[in-house]
Amino acid sequence: MAISKLLIASLLISLLLLHFADADHHHHPPVNSNLAATYPPKKIDCGSACTARCQLSSRPHLCKRACGTCCSRCNCVPPGTAGNYEVCPCYASLTTRGGRRKCP
């Protein structure tokens, strides 16, 4: 009886910790004394950002379409033609139904 109560208590604590960890991943506006200048974030030009990102792609139209979708959702495109996903975590976290990275 005591073991089952301990098991239930540990499961509840685990679920609570997972809930807080998930809530921590949501984007929050930066803490700044000049919030008017930084929030809401300025919209970027997804067309030119994705053109630059996809310039070396073997399938540029497909690359630009995927990049445009990701850019519109995240308002961010990593610099360069590949990699640099740490600059834009939202962009890096989007996946296809098959679990592959959606954004080029």
N, C-alpha and C positions, 0 to 999 in steps of 0.2 A: 504494500500500500504506500509506504513512504517512498519507494523507488519510483512508482508511477507519478506521484505528486512532484517529485524532483524532475522527472522527465518532462512533464507538462510545463513546469516553470521554466526549464531551460529552453524548451521550444518557443514559449512566449517571448522570452528575452531575446532569442535569436531573431524572431520575426520583427521585434521592435527595432533591433539594431539594423536589420536589413532595410526597414522602412526609413530610418534616419540616413543611412548611407545612400539610398536612392534619392531622397529629398536633397541631399547635399550636391548631387550631380546636376541639378537643374540650374540654369543660368540665372545669376543675380546681377543687377546693375553694379558697376564698380562703386566702391565707397570713395567719395571725393567731395571736397568742399564746393566744387563748381559743377554740380550735377547737370545744370542746364546745358553745359557745353558737351557733356559726354552721354547723356541719356535723354531721349531715346537715341540709340546708335544711328549714325548716318548711313543711309542705304548706299551700297557700293554699286558700281557699274558692272553687273554680272557679264554682260556681253564682252567687254574688252578684257576683263579678268579671265574669262574662260577661253578667249581667243589666245591670250598669252600662255595659259596653262596647257592648251591642247595643240600648240604650234608644231610640236614634234611627233604627235600621235600618228600611228599608221591608219587610224580611222577617225579623222578630225571631226566629221559631222556627228558621229556617235559620241565622241568625247565631249564635244561642246554641249550636246543635248543633256547628257548626264551631269556635266559640270553646272549647267544652267539650273537644273532642278535642285542640285545640292546648294548652290549659291543662293537661290531664292529662299530656301528653307533656313539656311544658316547665316546669310548675309556675310559670308566669308569665303575666300578662296585662298589656299596656301600659295605662297610665292614659288616661282620656278615652274618647270615643266613636269616635275615628279617629286614625290616625297614631301617633306616639310609639313607633315600632317599635325605635328605638335603645335603649330601656330594656330590651327583651327580645329579644336577637338570635335565640334559638332559635325563638321565636314567629314572628318575621319570616322565618326561613329555610325554614319548611315550605311546600311547594308541592304543587299537584295534579299528576296525571299529565300534564296539558296544559301544565305549567310556570307556571301562574298562582298567585298567593299564596293559600294555603289559609285562613289565619287572618284574620278580619275586624279 
